[in-house]
């Protein structure tokens, strides 16, 4: 039986607020989690994603972020925690820690040495199995990396993963629309009950109209209502309204992502936009990620203003 009843909707990958001296800001994190979960259409919140600066967090801090968010949202909104590891043993350790911290499901990113060395389907299946065995009561979410990387999953492997009873959802970010469409078809044919969520922050509308079940994106930690409105328009088949909402999102997307894919500095710019919109009160990021330049902040301010969200 799935550990999360509903993945279909919007799932923000939550940002992690820091104090000026780079400590996790627990009150700010609680406030952000509660604010996100208060939006109708948000069905879960994910911790320890790239937007949450996971690579700047120690294993203990990753569990602590999950504990804080899960405690704040207990009984209201389920929490998914990302597993970002290199080997089977440490992935199992992180899975157990996330479960103890209150996670209801685990997002499984590919080990990052695969980006250079590649992997076999057997490697991936063993990795998922090790995480499942460490936390057998929790659903797994398959985090699909861009097609241009050596950590990209084939359509056949995605179908094999969809047949695993403990894999309940797919966070798909191929950044290649031909492969994106083929992969969606492969997952649907293998097991149509599995949820498919776009994670294409930088072209939401184009990826939402491909027959997916929602979005699991870091961008939703900044502009959840706009993304919920966009998804509702897509579900209703109202393309005109969806295009109008995307037109508001696009300047924000350009100011955050700079016309490219998510990066550490993009997440820093997102925090800058969140500060300008009054979502967070401190836009501190952990080194070596760099804060936005004056010019980038000006672009963010203009984008936030045109969306009617500017408060600072």
Secondary structure as UniProt FT lines:
FT   STRAND          9..13
FT   TURN            20..21
FT   HELIX           26..37
FT   TURN            40..41
FT   STRAND          42..47
FT   TURN            50..53
FT   HELIX           54..56
FT   HELIX           59..72
FT   TURN            73..76
FT   STRAND          78..83
FT   HELIX           88..101
FT   STRAND          105..108
FT   TURN            112..113
FT   HELIX           114..117
FT   HELIX           121..134
FT   TURN            136..137
FT   STRAND          139..144
FT   TURN            147..148
FT   TURN            150..151
FT   HELIX           155..162
FT   TURN            165..166
FT   STRAND          167..172
FT   HELIX           177..190
FT   TURN            192..193
FT   STRAND          195..198
FT   HELIX           201..203
FT   HELIX           204..208
FT   TURN            209..211
FT   STRAND          214..217
FT   HELIX           218..221
FT   HELIX           224..236
FT   HELIX           239..257
FT   TURN            258..259
FT   HELIX           264..276
FT   TURN            277..278
FT   TURN            287..288
FT   HELIX           294..306
FT   TURN            307..308
//
